[in-house]
Amino acid sequence: MVAGEVILKSKVNKLGNLIEIFDEMSKDLNFGRLSNSEKDVLLNISRQYSSKKQQEINIKEINFVDYEGKPIAKSTLYKVLKSLCDKNLISHLGSLRSSRYKLN
């Protein structure tokens, strides 16, 4: 076995472990597996939280991008925001048309 193959197997094994940890956390929090779009939106929100150190974020201030750096369509964004709210991972603040959310 070549050194590069050993490194790759080690990285794949670590990735498998991370996926297993995430799945266990998802079960513990009782929200099931997240779709790729849900993960992308949640990561974008989480990054905004980290950079601003605020209790809430305004989604109009975030440039939502997917895993590959491509913009997330508005229709997808709003559908995913509702799904994340239904899973109790985020909360919508203010009026029905408000653009303010917070991580739970």
C-alpha positions in Angstrom: 0.0 0.0 0.0 1.3 3.4 -1.0 1.6 6.2 1.6 -1.1 8.3 -0.3 -3.6 5.4 -0.1 -3.0 5.1 3.7 -3.7 8.9 4.1 -6.8 8.7 1.9 -8.1 5.7 3.9 -7.4 7.6 7.1 -9.3 10.6 5.9 -12.3 8.5 4.7 -12.4 6.8 8.0 -12.4 10.1 9.8 -15.2 11.4 7.6 -17.2 8.2 8.4 -16.7 8.9 12.1 -17.9 12.5 11.7 -21.0 11.4 9.8 -21.7 8.8 12.6 -21.3 11.5 15.2 -23.6 13.9 13.3 -26.2 11.1 12.9 -26.1 10.4 16.6 -26.5 14.1 17.4 -29.4 14.3 15.0 -31.1 11.4 16.7 -30.5 12.9 20.2 -32.0 16.2 19.0 -34.8 14.4 17.3 -34.8 16.1 14.0 -33.5 13.4 11.7 -31.1 13.7 8.8 -30.8 17.1 7.2 -31.0 17.5 3.4 -28.0 19.0 1.6 -30.0 22.3 1.2 -30.8 22.3 4.9 -27.1 21.8 5.8 -26.1 24.6 3.4 -28.5 27.1 4.8 -27.8 26.2 8.5 -24.1 26.5 7.8 -24.6 30.0 6.3 -26.7 31.1 9.3 -24.2 29.6 11.7 -21.3 31.4 10.1 -23.2 34.7 10.3 -23.8 34.0 14.0 -20.2 33.4 14.6 -19.0 36.5 12.8 -21.5 38.9 14.3 -21.9 37.4 17.8 -25.5 38.4 17.8 -28.6 36.8 19.2 -30.4 37.1 15.9 -29.6 37.5 12.2 -31.3 39.2 9.3 -31.3 36.8 6.3 -31.2 39.8 3.9 -27.6 40.4 5.1 -26.5 36.9 4.2 -25.2 35.7 0.8 -26.6 32.2 0.9 -24.4 29.8 -1.0 -24.3 26.0 -1.3 -21.5 23.6 -0.8 -20.0 24.4 -4.2 -20.2 28.2 -3.6 -23.2 28.7 -5.9 -26.1 31.0 -4.8 -29.1 29.3 -3.2 -32.3 30.1 -5.0 -34.7 32.3 -3.0 -37.5 29.7 -3.4 -35.2 27.0 -2.0 -34.0 29.3 0.8 -37.5 30.0 2.1 -38.6 26.4 1.8 -35.5 25.3 3.8 -36.0 28.1 6.4 -39.5 26.8 7.1 -38.2 23.2 7.3 -35.4 24.3 9.8 -38.1 26.1 11.8 -40.3 23.0 11.8 -37.3 21.0 13.1 -36.8 23.6 15.8 -33.2 24.3 14.7 -34.0 28.0 14.1 -36.8 30.3 15.0 -38.4 33.0 12.9 -38.7 36.3 14.8 -41.2 39.1 14.3 -44.0 39.4 11.9 -44.8 36.8 9.2 -42.8 38.8 6.6 -39.9 39.5 8.9 -36.4 38.4 7.8 -35.1 37.9 11.3 -34.1 34.5 12.6 -32.1 33.0 15.5 -30.4 29.7 16.1 -32.1 27.6 18.8 
